[in-house]
Amino acid sequence: MFGFEYTGILGLILLVANIWAIVKIFQSGATTGSKVLWIVLILLLPVIGLILWFLMGPK
């Protein structure tokens, strides 16, 4: 019963974090190819892509 509620909240948090990361990627001074690569990675692998971007993306 409680599992669905927590899953929904975690999913919403993940969605907001992914949108925030994509906006930050668009605002960055990186090359277009690099931006596209990060955005595709975040869209295809939302959790892993977000973690990788957080650790390796912004400098």
BAMAR-9014 format. One record per atom (N, C-alpha, C, O): residue in one letter; x, y, z. Coordinates in pm, whole numbers, padded with zeros to 5 digits, always signed. Layout:
BEGIN
aXYZ;...
! end
This chain:
BEGIN
m+00082-00119+00000;m+00000+00000+00000;m+00086+00126+00000;m+00061+00218-00077;f+00188+00130+00085;f+00270+00250+00092;f+00375+00255-00017;f+00430+00361-00046;g+00405+00142-00078;g+00508+00137-00181;g+00477+00223-00301;g+00566+00286-00358;f+00350+00227-00341;f+00313+00307-00457;f+00327+00456-00430;f+00365+00531-00520;e+00298+00498-00310;e+00309+00640-00278;e+00454+00685-00280;e+00485+00792-00332;y+00543+00606-00223;y+00684+00642-00223;y+00744+00636-00362;y+00829+00718-00398;t+00701+00540-00440;t+00749+00529-00577;t+00710+00652-00658;t+00790+00703-00736;g+00588+00698-00639;g+00542+00818-00710;g+00619+00941-00671;g+00654+01023-00756;i+00646+00956-00543;i+00721+01072-00494;i+00865+01065-00546;i+00919+01166-00591;l+00927+00948-00539;l+01064+00935-00589;l+01071+00958-00739;l+01166+01019-00789;g+00970+00911-00812;g+00965+00935-00955;g+00953+01083-00988;g+01015+01132-01082;l+00872+01154-00911;l+00855+01297-00931;l+00985+01371-00900;l+01023+01464-00973;i+01053+01332-00794;i+01182+01394-00760;i+01284+01369-00871;i+01359+01459-00908;l+01287+01246-00923;l+01379+01213-01032;l+01347+01296-01157;l+01438+01344-01223;l+01219+01311-01188;l+01179+01391-01304;l+01224+01536-01290;l+01279+01594-01384;v+01202+01594-01173;v+01244+01732-01149;v+01396+01745-01158;v+01446+01841-01217;a+01469+01649-01102;a+01616+01653-01107;a+01665+01641-01252;a+01761+01708-01290;n+01602+01556-01331;n+01642+01541-01471;n+01614+01668-01550;n+01697+01709-01632;i+01500+01730-01528;i+01468+01855-01597;i+01567+01964-01557;i+01613+02040-01642;w+01600+01970-01428;w+01698+02069-01380;w+01833+02047-01447;w+01898+02142-01490;a+01876+01921-01457;a+02005+01890-01519;a+02005+01927-01667;a+02104+01980-01717;i+01896+01900-01736;i+01889+01933-01879;i+01893+02084-01900;i+01959+02132-01992;v+01824+02159-01815;v+01830+02305-01824;v+01972+02355-01800;v+02020+02443-01871;k+02040+02298-01700;k+02178+02337-01672;k+02270+02301-01788;k+02364+02376-01818;i+02244+02189-01854;i+02325+02150-01970;i+02306+02251-02083;i+02404+02291-02146;f+02181+02291-02108;f+02156+02391-02212;f+02225+02523-02181;f+02271+02590-02273;q+02233+02561-02056;q+02293+02688-02016;q+02446+02682-02010;q+02511+02786-02000;s+02503+02564-02018;s+02648+02552-02006;s+02718+02600-02132;s+02656+02617-02237;g+02846+02620-02120;g+02925+02665-02234;g+02989+02550-02311;g+03082+02571-02389;a+02941+02429-02289;a+02997+02312-02356;a+02963+02313-02504;a+02875+02388-02549;t+03033+02230-02579;t+03006+02221-02722;t+02869+02157-02745;t+02815+02090-02657;t+02814+02178-02862;t+02683+02124-02894;t+02683+01971-02887;t+02588+01911-02837;g+02788+01910-02937;g+02797+01764-02934;g+02797+01710-02792;g+02733+01609-02762;s+02869+01778-02705;s+02875+01737-02566;s+02739+01753-02498;s+02698+01667-02420;k+02670+01862-02528;k+02536+01884-02472;k+02440+01775-02516;k+02365+01720-02435;v+02444+01743-02644;v+02355+01639-02697;v+02384+01505-02632;v+02292+01432-02596;l+02510+01473-02616;l+02549+01346-02555;l+02496+01336-02411;l+02440+01234-02373;w+02514+01441-02332;w+02467+01439-02193;w+02315+01430-02186;w+02261+01356-02104;i+02246+01504-02273;i+02099+01501-02270;i+02047+01364-02310;i+01954+01313-02247;v+02105+01304-02412;v+02063+01169-02453;v+02091+01069-02341;v+02008+00982-02314;l+02205+01081-02276;l+02237+00991-02166;l+02137+01005-02052;l+02093+00905-01995;i+02100+01127-02018;i+02003+01150-01911;i+01865+01099-01950;i+01793+01046-01866;l+01827+01116-02075;l+01694+01070-02119;l+01685+00918-02128;l+01582+00860-02096;l+01793+00853-02172;l+01790+00708-02188;l+01812+00634-02055;l+01752+00529-02032;l+01897+00688-01971;l+01929+00627-01841;l+01909+00732-01732;l+02007+00790-01685;p+01786+00757-01691;p+01758+00871-01603;p+01839+00872-01473;p+01896+00975-01437;v+01846+00762-01403;v+01915+00761-01274;v+02066+00761-01294;v+02136+00844-01237;i+02116+00669-01374;i+02260+00658-01397;i+02313+00782-01470;i+02419+00834-01435;g+02239+00828-01570;g+02280+00947-01644;g+02288+01070-01556;g+02380+01151-01569;l+02191+01086-01466;l+02192+01199-01375;l+02311+01192-01279;l+02377+01293-01254;i+02338+01074-01227;i+02452+01057-01136;i+02583+01085-01209;i+02670+01154-01157;l+02597+01030-01331;l+02720+01054-01408;l+02737+01202-01439;l+02848+01255-01429;w+02628+01268-01478;w+02637+01410-01509;w+02677+01490-01385;w+02759+01581-01392;f+02619+01453-01271;f+02651+01523-01146;f+02799+01506-01109;f+02863+01600-01063;l+02851+01387-01131;l+02991+01360-01094;l+03091+01409-01198;l+03198+01458-01162;m+03058+01397-01326;m+03156+01426-01430;m+03122+01545-01518;m+03210+01598-01586;g+02997+01589-01518;g+02955+01694-01610;g+03001+01834-01573;g+03091+01888-01638;p+02942+01893-01471;p+02977+02032-01439;p+03116+02041-01375;p+03149+01965-01285;k+03192+02132-01421;k+03328+02151-01366;k+03336+02285-01298;k+03442+02321-01245;
! end
